[in-house]
């Protein structure tokens, strides 16, 4: 004889009640936790919203600054181009027919081909007592450099 024990109907009800109580016990602390956290979450969301507004305001200020800068660049385009890209704008070359100028140009050209510095060229011109174009003052590296730039054929 195989007799299986079956729970009487009232025991099944007890088991269901225990499970419901278990659910209530587990969900009750969760509800309390959420209730306690709600003010903190609301505060966090308000701060987040305020920060987003500040970011948007900063982005608008940046956009306005970029627009002003762009307008300025457009209105001052030629001056800025000359300032930032001086090598693209060729200077008017000085043409000298004077024999003294021609002599100086040849000396500078020859010495630059020998990889002499502007300072060395200025010292050479001083040592050789070659007068400056104004017949006053002394030769300086900066003057030689300027002459070298002013005469593109050097």
Number of C-alpha atoms within 10 A of each C-alpha: 3 4 5 6 6 8 8 8 8 8 11 12 10 11 11 11 12 12 11 12 12 12 11 12 11 11 12 12 11 12 11 11 11 13 11 11 12 12 11 12 12 11 12 12 12 12 12 12 12 12 12 12 12 12 12 12 12 12 12 12 12 12 12 12 12 12 12 12 12 13 12 12 14 11 11 11 13 10 11 14 13 12 11 9 10 11 9 9 10 9 12 9 11 11 12 11 8 8 9 14 15 13 12 18 19 13 16 24 17 14 16 16 10 9 10 13 15 20 16 16 22 21 16 16 20 15 10 9 11 16 15 17 11 7 8 8 9 15 21 18 15 12 15 21 16 12 17 17 14 16 15 13 10 15
